C-alpha cells in the first residue's frame, strides 16, 4: 500500500506480507513517477493500493489533477498487480470549498478508474458523516476507522 500519513496505522493491522509505504507530501504526479520504482523493488507484489490526491486539491487546479491522475492510471495499467485507487477521505472540517473539490475529485475518480479498469475504493461514501471514525486531528482515523 502506498499511502499518506493518515493510513499509516494500516501496517499494524495487516499481515507481515503487507508493506505500507507513506509519502505524505507527494502529489499524484510524484506517485506516477515513484510507482514504477516501487513495483521494481517489490516484484512479487500482487495488490497495490494507492491513496493520493488530497494534497493536490489545495492547488485548486482540477483539470491538472485530472490529467495527473489519468497519467497515473495509465502507468499502473502496465503493472503486473491488481491496483486499487483509494479515493479521497471527506473532510471532517475544512470548509465548503475543500469539501466540494474533494467530492468532485471523488466522483471523477469513480468514472476514470472504471474507464481504466482500475479498482476504486470509495472512501467518501464510507467515511461521510462518520465523525466517530476520526481522531481530533481530522484526517487521522481511529481504530474503528
C-alpha positions as CSV (number, residue, x, y, z in Angstrom):
1,X,0.0,0.0,0.0
2,X,1.3,3.4,-0.9
3,X,-0.4,6.0,1.2
4,X,-0.5,9.3,3.0
5,X,0.1,9.7,6.7
6,X,-3.5,9.1,8.0
7,X,-3.4,5.5,6.9
8,X,0.0,4.7,8.3
9,X,-1.6,2.7,11.0
10,X,-2.8,0.2,8.4
11,X,0.6,-1.6,8.6
12,X,-0.1,-2.6,12.2
13,X,-3.5,-4.2,11.1
14,X,-2.1,-6.0,8.1
15,X,-0.1,-9.2,8.0
16,X,3.6,-9.3,7.6
17,X,3.2,-9.8,3.9
18,X,1.9,-6.3,3.6
19,X,4.2,-3.3,3.1
20,X,2.8,0.2,3.8
21,X,4.8,3.0,2.2
22,X,4.0,6.5,3.1
23,X,4.9,9.7,1.2
24,X,2.8,12.3,3.0
25,X,3.9,15.3,0.9
26,X,3.7,13.6,-2.5
27,X,1.3,14.8,-5.2
28,X,-0.2,12.5,-7.8
29,X,2.5,13.3,-10.3
30,X,5.2,12.3,-7.8
31,X,3.5,9.0,-7.3
32,X,3.2,8.4,-11.0
33,X,7.0,8.5,-11.2
34,X,7.6,6.6,-7.9
35,X,5.2,3.7,-8.5
36,X,7.3,2.1,-11.2
37,X,10.3,2.1,-8.9
38,X,8.3,0.6,-6.1
39,X,7.0,-2.1,-8.4
40,X,10.6,-3.0,-9.4
41,X,11.6,-3.1,-5.7
42,X,8.7,-5.4,-4.8
43,X,8.4,-7.6,-7.9
44,X,6.2,-10.3,-6.3
45,X,3.5,-7.8,-5.1
46,X,0.0,-8.9,-6.2
47,X,-2.1,-5.9,-4.9
48,X,-1.3,-2.2,-4.7
49,X,-3.4,0.3,-3.0
50,X,-2.7,3.9,-3.9
51,X,-4.1,6.7,-1.7
52,X,-3.2,10.1,-3.1
53,X,-4.7,13.3,-4.4
54,X,-5.7,15.2,-1.3
55,X,-2.6,17.3,-1.3
56,X,-3.2,18.2,-4.9
57,X,-6.7,19.6,-4.2
58,X,-5.2,22.6,-2.3
59,X,-3.6,23.7,-5.6
60,X,-7.1,24.4,-6.9
61,X,-6.3,23.1,-10.4
62,X,-8.8,20.3,-11.0
63,X,-8.0,19.9,-14.7
64,X,-4.3,19.5,-14.0
65,X,-5.1,17.0,-11.2
66,X,-7.3,15.0,-13.6
67,X,-4.5,14.9,-16.2
68,X,-2.1,13.8,-13.5
69,X,-4.5,11.0,-12.3
70,X,-5.0,9.9,-15.9
71,X,-1.2,9.6,-16.3
72,X,-1.1,7.6,-13.1
73,X,-3.9,5.3,-14.2
74,X,-2.2,4.7,-17.5
75,X,1.1,3.9,-15.6
76,X,-0.5,1.4,-13.2
77,X,-2.2,-0.4,-16.1
78,X,1.3,-1.6,-17.0
79,X,1.9,-3.3,-13.7
80,X,1.6,-7.0,-13.0
81,X,-0.6,-6.4,-9.9
82,X,-4.2,-5.5,-9.1
83,X,-4.2,-1.8,-8.4
84,X,-6.8,-0.1,-6.2
85,X,-7.1,3.7,-6.1
86,X,-8.2,4.7,-2.6
87,X,-10.3,7.8,-3.1
88,X,-10.2,10.9,-1.0
89,X,-11.5,10.9,2.5
90,X,-14.2,13.5,3.1
91,X,-13.0,16.4,5.3
92,X,-14.3,16.5,8.9
93,X,-13.6,20.2,8.8
94,X,-12.1,22.5,6.2
95,X,-15.0,24.4,4.7
96,X,-17.3,24.1,1.8
97,X,-14.7,24.7,-0.9
98,X,-12.4,21.8,0.2
99,X,-15.4,19.5,0.6
100,X,-16.6,20.5,-2.9
101,X,-13.2,19.9,-4.5
102,X,-12.7,16.5,-2.8
103,X,-16.3,15.5,-3.7
104,X,-15.8,16.5,-7.3
105,X,-12.5,14.6,-7.5
106,X,-14.1,11.5,-5.9
107,X,-16.9,11.5,-8.5
108,X,-14.5,11.9,-11.3
109,X,-12.2,9.2,-10.0
110,X,-15.1,6.7,-9.9
111,X,-15.6,7.2,-13.6
112,X,-11.9,7.4,-14.5
113,X,-11.0,4.2,-12.6
114,X,-13.8,2.4,-14.3
115,X,-12.6,3.6,-17.7
116,X,-9.1,2.4,-17.0
117,X,-10.2,-0.9,-15.4
118,X,-8.6,0.0,-12.1
119,X,-10.4,-0.8,-8.8
120,X,-11.7,2.2,-6.8
121,X,-12.2,2.4,-3.0
122,X,-15.0,5.0,-2.4
123,X,-13.8,6.4,0.9
124,X,-16.1,9.4,0.5
125,X,-19.2,7.2,1.0
126,X,-17.5,5.0,3.6
127,X,-16.5,7.9,5.9
128,X,-19.1,10.6,5.1
129,X,-20.8,11.8,8.3
130,X,-19.0,9.3,10.5
131,X,-17.0,11.7,12.7
132,X,-16.6,9.0,15.3
133,X,-14.1,7.3,13.0
134,X,-11.7,10.2,13.2
135,X,-9.4,11.4,15.9
136,X,-9.4,15.1,16.9
137,X,-6.8,15.8,14.1
138,X,-9.4,15.3,11.4
139,X,-7.7,13.0,9.0
140,X,-6.3,10.5,11.5
141,X,-8.6,7.5,11.7
142,X,-9.5,5.9,15.0
143,X,-9.1,2.1,15.4
144,X,-12.7,1.7,14.2
145,X,-11.9,3.7,11.0
